[in-house]
Amino acid sequence: MDKRIIAFDIGDKRVGVAASDPFNTFALPAETYWRTKDADADAAALAKLAEEKGAGRIVCGLPLNFDGTESVQTEKTRRFVERLRQKTDIEIVFEDERFTTMEAERVLISGGVRRENRKKTIDSIAASYILEGYLNKINKGV
């Protein structure tokens, strides 16, 4: 059986974490990692987290503009992922993350979650959408 796949929704302040079930069929929101001012320490902490969860692959959301072009945030994410690659031997791939945070917020609002409580879970839910998109592609052989 394949190892689990873990997903990171990388932001400037927080990183949402999601993990697949043992059979890599669905995504489960996990935790939110609050970033420090030290990107290398953050990358090391996330690499350790992926190893602790038994990840065989890491999927990182790639923030693109609505039209698919790259932005300043795309470049920041790519730079951070390069640091992450230096901290782990686990394969890292990118997945388009357009609309995932908006969708996560919509779900939280419709569930009646108060604004101040959304920050605790929105990133891990967004990460689960990123992972779900990736799992759908690999399970359909796309």
Secondary structure, DSSP 8 states (H G I E B T S, - for coil): ---EEEEEEE-SSEEEEEEE-TTSSSEEEEEEEE--S-HHHHHHHHHHHHHHTTEEEEEEEE-B-TTS-B-HHHHHHHHHHHHHHHH--SEEEEEE-TTHHHHHHHHHHHTT--HHHHHHHHHHHHHHHHHHHHHHHHHTT-
